[in-house]
Every structure is written in structure tokens, then in C-alpha cells.
Amino acid sequence: MRRLLVLPTSRAGWGLLIAFLTLIAMGTWPMIGWVNRATLVLGLPLMVVWSYLVIFSCVVVMLIGNRIVERDNHE
């Protein structure tokens, strides 16, 4: 019988999985509800700053993931 779920086998893999799950949680309604306020941060609404944070965090996590995959010589 085939396994439907593939789990990471290294510490780096588990770290990336946790990072991706955290980013997914940052974009869901409960988290967005907490930051959806009429507050300005550096002249921008808090919601916009939160969105930028999530987007740039996604880029950083994906770059780290690519480095780990290249280091392990996986395709």
C-alpha cells in the first residue's frame, strides 16, 4: 500500500515544514483579524505591513528551501 503522506527526514526538512505551516497560519482569518486595525506603521496601515511581512517571509523560506535542496543534490 502506498503512503499518501510524505514526511521530512532531516532537521532542515522539519524546520521548513514548520516554517511553511507558520506562513499558512499567518495568512488565515484569525491572524488577519488580530492585525486588522486602524493603526499606522511607518505611514502604512498595519494590514498592509502584515501582508508585506507574509510575502517577504514566503520568499525567504522558499530561498532557504532551495538552498537546502541544492546542498543535498536532490531534484
N, C-alpha and C positions, 0 to 999 in steps of 0.2 A: 504494500500500500504506500502511495506517495504521500510525503508530508506536504501540507498546504502552507505551512508557515516556516520560513527560513529565518533563523535567529543568528545574530552575530557570534563569531567565535573568538574575537580578541577584545581586549580592553578598549582599544580605539574604536572598534565597531560598536560596542555597547555605549561608549561615550557619544558617538554620532547619533545613534538611535535615540538616546535621551535628549540630545540637542534638537533633533528634528521633532520629536514629540512635544518638547517645550515650545518650539516655534509654532506648532499647530495650535497648542493651547493658548498662546499669546494672541492668536487671531480669532478666537471664538468669542461668543457673545458675553459670557461672564467677565472676561478680562477687559473687553472693549467697554462694557458698561461701567467699569471702575474708572476708566480714564476719560470717558465722555463727559467732560466738564467744561465750563466756560472759563478756562484758565489759559493764560498765555505763557508760553515758554520761548524765550528768545524771539518774541514777537509773533509766534505761530501758535495756533490753538493746540492744546495738549493732544487732541486726537490725531492731528497731522504729525506731530513729533513722534507719537506712538507708532503710527504707520511707517514712518521713515525708519524707526528703530527696528521694526519687524522685518522690513525689506532688506536693510543692510545686514541684519543678523543672518537672514537666509543666505545672502551672498557669501558671507564669511564662513558659515557652516558648510556650504557647498564647496568652497575653495579648500577648506580643510579636508573634506571628504575626498576630493580629487587628489590631493597630495598623498593621503594615506593609501588610496588605491594605486597610484603610480609607484609609491615606495614598495608596495607588496607585489608589484608586477602582475596585477590582475587585469583582466579585460572585461 
